């Protein structure tokens, strides 16, 4: 433990899991189109799972997937809220996304793309700050 890190901060860092993976925004959108949305299901599961494993907070992969399949609009609010938690509660930073980012879902098609670019971009920057190689 370094002298600059407080005991609670050091303890929190030790209880975190393995960081998630960065994903290419363009390729992810392309995969979602090519697979007719199946990649979006995989993305939701993996994203929720990685956030839960790393932060010990959030709904996790299975519950996140069920939420997506049953009431998918809720996912647009839950994922950015979980990303915000990592930025602000774990690292005391300012999150580029928050639950209200989900309001982009109200704009057909373009809103979903803007939402994804914002959320995946925030995730990529967060994971890269933890030493994960860029996608």
PLY file of the C-alpha trace (Angstrom):
ply
format ascii 1.0
element vertex 135
property float x
property float y
property float z
element edge 134
property int vertex1
property int vertex2
end_header
0.00 0.00 0.00
1.37 3.41 -0.92
1.42 6.33 1.49
-0.87 8.32 -0.81
-3.66 5.73 -0.62
-5.88 5.79 2.47
-6.69 2.55 4.28
-10.37 2.50 3.15
-9.33 3.19 -0.45
-6.70 0.45 -0.34
-9.22 -1.99 1.15
-11.78 -1.13 -1.53
-9.16 -1.65 -4.25
-8.32 -5.08 -2.83
-11.98 -6.19 -2.82
-12.47 -5.40 -6.49
-12.51 -8.14 -9.03
-10.87 -8.41 -12.41
-11.57 -5.46 -14.75
-13.83 -6.06 -17.74
-12.92 -5.98 -21.41
-12.85 -3.03 -23.76
-14.91 -3.41 -26.91
-14.70 -1.67 -30.25
-17.76 0.54 -30.56
-17.91 0.28 -34.35
-17.42 -3.48 -34.43
-19.98 -3.99 -31.68
-22.59 -2.06 -33.65
-21.66 -4.01 -36.79
-21.93 -7.34 -34.92
-25.36 -6.36 -33.58
-26.53 -5.58 -37.12
-25.02 -8.70 -38.73
-26.41 -11.02 -36.03
-29.83 -9.33 -36.10
-29.53 -8.29 -32.47
-28.12 -11.48 -30.99
-24.82 -9.74 -30.23
-26.78 -7.12 -28.25
-28.00 -9.91 -25.97
-24.44 -11.18 -25.52
-23.22 -7.62 -24.88
-25.85 -7.03 -22.18
-24.94 -10.26 -20.39
-21.18 -9.68 -20.57
-21.39 -6.02 -19.55
-23.58 -6.68 -16.51
-21.40 -9.65 -15.54
-18.12 -7.72 -15.82
-19.45 -4.77 -13.81
-20.74 -7.09 -11.07
-17.52 -9.12 -10.90
-15.36 -6.00 -10.75
-17.39 -3.71 -8.48
-19.37 -6.28 -6.47
-22.34 -4.03 -7.27
-25.08 -4.24 -9.86
-27.51 -6.83 -11.10
-25.03 -9.23 -12.68
-25.13 -11.06 -16.00
-28.12 -13.37 -15.54
-30.46 -10.84 -13.94
-29.31 -8.17 -16.40
-30.11 -10.51 -19.26
-33.56 -11.30 -17.83
-34.27 -7.57 -17.45
-33.21 -7.03 -21.06
-35.35 -9.85 -22.40
-38.45 -9.04 -20.34
-38.40 -5.24 -20.04
-35.57 -4.13 -22.30
-36.04 -0.35 -21.91
-34.97 -0.67 -18.27
-31.52 -1.79 -19.47
-30.99 1.66 -20.99
-31.13 3.11 -17.46
-29.53 0.31 -15.42
-26.25 -0.06 -17.33
-25.27 3.64 -17.21
-26.23 3.73 -13.52
-23.85 0.85 -12.82
-21.10 2.55 -14.83
-21.70 5.74 -12.84
-21.27 3.78 -9.60
-17.86 2.56 -10.72
-16.67 6.03 -11.69
-18.07 7.95 -8.72
-18.34 5.58 -5.77
-15.33 3.37 -6.42
-12.95 5.94 -7.85
-14.37 9.29 -6.67
-14.37 10.55 -10.25
-16.99 12.11 -12.46
-18.95 9.73 -14.62
-19.62 10.62 -18.26
-22.89 8.63 -18.07
-25.70 8.26 -15.55
-29.14 6.72 -15.37
-30.66 9.60 -17.31
-28.46 8.64 -20.25
-31.20 6.04 -20.81
-33.49 8.78 -22.10
-31.67 8.48 -25.45
-33.73 5.33 -25.91
-36.75 7.57 -26.62
-35.30 8.53 -30.02
-35.87 5.65 -32.46
-32.67 4.03 -33.78
-30.34 7.03 -33.52
-30.99 7.26 -29.78
-29.90 3.65 -29.29
-26.71 4.29 -31.23
-25.92 7.47 -29.27
-26.63 5.61 -26.01
-24.34 2.73 -26.97
-21.51 5.04 -28.06
-21.74 6.96 -24.76
-22.00 3.88 -22.52
-19.42 1.69 -24.26
-17.08 4.66 -24.57
-17.35 5.29 -20.82
-16.77 1.60 -20.11
-13.76 1.48 -22.43
-12.19 4.52 -20.75
-12.87 3.07 -17.29
-11.39 -0.35 -18.07
-8.38 1.27 -19.78
-7.78 3.31 -16.60
-7.49 -0.06 -14.82
-4.79 -1.26 -17.21
-6.90 -3.11 -19.78
-5.60 -2.81 -23.35
-7.76 -0.80 -25.75
-9.94 -2.76 -28.19
0 1
1 2
2 3
3 4
4 5
5 6
6 7
7 8
8 9
9 10
10 11
11 12
12 13
13 14
14 15
15 16
16 17
17 18
18 19
19 20
20 21
21 22
22 23
23 24
24 25
25 26
26 27
27 28
28 29
29 30
30 31
31 32
32 33
33 34
34 35
35 36
36 37
37 38
38 39
39 40
40 41
41 42
42 43
43 44
44 45
45 46
46 47
47 48
48 49
49 50
50 51
51 52
52 53
53 54
54 55
55 56
56 57
57 58
58 59
59 60
60 61
61 62
62 63
63 64
64 65
65 66
66 67
67 68
68 69
69 70
70 71
71 72
72 73
73 74
74 75
75 76
76 77
77 78
78 79
79 80
80 81
81 82
82 83
83 84
84 85
85 86
86 87
87 88
88 89
89 90
90 91
91 92
92 93
93 94
94 95
95 96
96 97
97 98
98 99
99 100
100 101
101 102
102 103
103 104
104 105
105 106
106 107
107 108
108 109
109 110
110 111
111 112
112 113
113 114
114 115
115 116
116 117
117 118
118 119
119 120
120 121
121 122
122 123
123 124
124 125
125 126
126 127
127 128
128 129
129 130
130 131
131 132
132 133
133 134
